[in-house]
């Protein structure tokens, strides 16, 4: 089967564009009118490339037939995104891998410039600024200065990459968060490219090295997060191999009630979709309720697709899309092209549209309540009125003695458990004395692209602050407050509305343009506060307008973390505690001693609408006019030259070992024989648990390594900033302070037990001992293994520790892909789990037949128990496609791509 030519000329204004026409394709393949728009984007992507080796006509037919097969297909397709988006935490090791690939190509006698991005790549430096200084007019200046001092080596390396590689741009630090910059400036909705002298137009598509790449779905742009490894392959021209996805339709009707925010909506949607189950699936929003959602609200919903587990959260293009493109400064020809192209291709949303979906859910926007999520997962929604009781329940559970403990035995014998630790602490800070209680809010952060991209909720926060000041309220002295917008446009409109001074007066001074608290860069708490928390073992809280609140992420001393809208963040800074029902209890007292309630401060929709009048196109054009230039410090960085990198002696940037001694042809995959279990983990282990993140402890393997290199603890910086150092990162893998290895009892942190010695060691130290013994390793885990951010070091570190396979009850999408992309075999239990098997971690694990693997093959896993018993259990190979199998057989996706570049694969 071969399609007749489907090209078509689309004229917009006085410009002609060549397109691959879905209408012409439908004449040959069948109607696509009711195909979800996200799949129409995939269909166009294949149609435009259907004469290439990667796309067969049968792939196109499978996509069309999807709508007649219950919204399901087992067809593998090759998706080729138009561009790649990176942030600096994943970008630095990504550029390091490219540089190492150039070294490897050179060692094999080939031209190193063969390693070059073939697709446009934008890297936005947004993950490195930390909240060291806060509640000060100089906080922004001081934090940026520290950022440049800490990260000079990394930034010099990125500047080299910007010069050495084609199609590679860097947005300097202090500009914004990659997803907000993408939404406000980089995204086009319809991409254009000159090919063989013709001006082509096609849907803007991308993959990004951050899971929240999905935020761009709000503009009708299909994109999602992948691991840095997969993104590097995409930028080098390798298509993303995937099965045609199931698409869950989420129908919205009605309108949000007065006082309800986009944050409340997204927490509700996240809870619903997690319960429904959308891992590995597309979610597409539809219904006439979309007409009531501003694009910024849609962006909030799309942004949190990783939290509800979906590959993407897609919105079709409509009038609201065009309105936002104009507001944010896109030129009129681009806006006209988006409208004409989407209407021509059937990508435009019409009232009453009812596409075919695999499954559907529906939500009346009018039913959404004021909400938060926590204390450690974004899908655990709690209404504002129930927060106090929820916190009380947590405290009751935390105070219940563990079975077998001295307190537990005493209680069982009828005695009273003794708690010698007071539940409060007297603290003096900046001349003020106060009592720090359980449930105290010690961090209140307006942070993260999820909400700082939304002028409605940001202005609501400013209006609430303004009203609080008028009532004479102030933040509590133990609360560390911060404002970290995702772009400079936010600062502009807050100033224009006259609300910046109100936020400043409550301590929400600008601390930086970056992710900050949402990714764990909350910086240190004041010493007296942190000392009191640790000495009294207080259960305190953070409230942040972010998307992630996993254990140990925000701050190691803060046990409960709550996601909330920006105005609620301000409200909790005023209240100073989370064991409060803000729907009934006062925040404080006004200057006359009268109680002040949240309802007294909450701005009306009319007040927010008036403030929104201040947001204008000139702000966007002004701030993005020189977006790639950077400040004087950035421009003053000394930039290395050369097509290959002259690796310095550094604890920040090191030559990755993955391609060292690589042969032109791959070696056969060896069976796993008598592997030891490095870690036995439970359910919902996140990439934050696996990948090094946050602060580096002085007594950890990474801390000891840095001190051996002459780095003092005050100069450790964070794991994220040291992602270009494999020596640091492999030592920090599985080192999260909250990870729980079931091989040990009542132990938190990155510890394990080495066998047969029985010694308790840091996971890194145990792995190195096993390597010296020549022992392969496996990791065994429960459900939803690898939830969270697209952290490539969660897979890279796993491989460098010597882990051959991860055997889990289920995987999250990105981490599964990352594992096999690094040559680590992902396996899923079939009809059993680690608990039913009675595993303790002392077993030996074997797996045969790896040289003859096929996608999703069922295999026999042999378990040898310490008492001499053996058992064989069924596991499924979670290599899902033929391309993925090729990556694994080559030792990883980058090895496969590199060998293809030099004609050896």
ZIHUQUI-V338551 format. One record per helix or strand of 3 or more residues. SS is the DSSP state (hx for helix, st for strand). FROM is the first residue (numbers start at 0). LEN is the number of residues. Records with the same first field share a line. If there is no record, write none. Layout:
# ZIHUQUI-V338551
SS->FROM-LEN + FROM-LEN
This chain:
# ZIHUQUI-V338551
st->6-6 + 14-6 + 75-4 + 82-5 + 119-5 + 167-4 + 189-6 + 197-6 + 204-4 + 221-4 + 239-4 + 246-7 + 281-5 + 311-4 + 358-6 + 370-3 + 380-3 + 423-6 + 431-6 + 439-7 + 479-4 + 540-4 + 559-4 + 671-9 + 750-3 + 759-3 + 776-4 + 802-6 + 824-5 + 843-4 + 857-7 + 869-8
hx->21-8 + 36-11 + 56-12 + 87-20 + 111-3 + 138-12 + 151-13 + 177-9 + 210-9 + 227-8 + 261-15 + 287-5 + 294-9 + 304-4 + 318-9 + 331-14 + 364-3 + 383-15 + 405-7 + 448-4 + 454-16 + 487-9 + 499-6 + 515-4 + 526-10 + 565-10 + 597-4 + 604-8 + 616-8 + 631-4 + 686-4 + 700-8 + 712-3 + 719-3 + 725-7 + 762-11 + 792-8 + 812-9 + 849-3 + 881-8 + 892-9
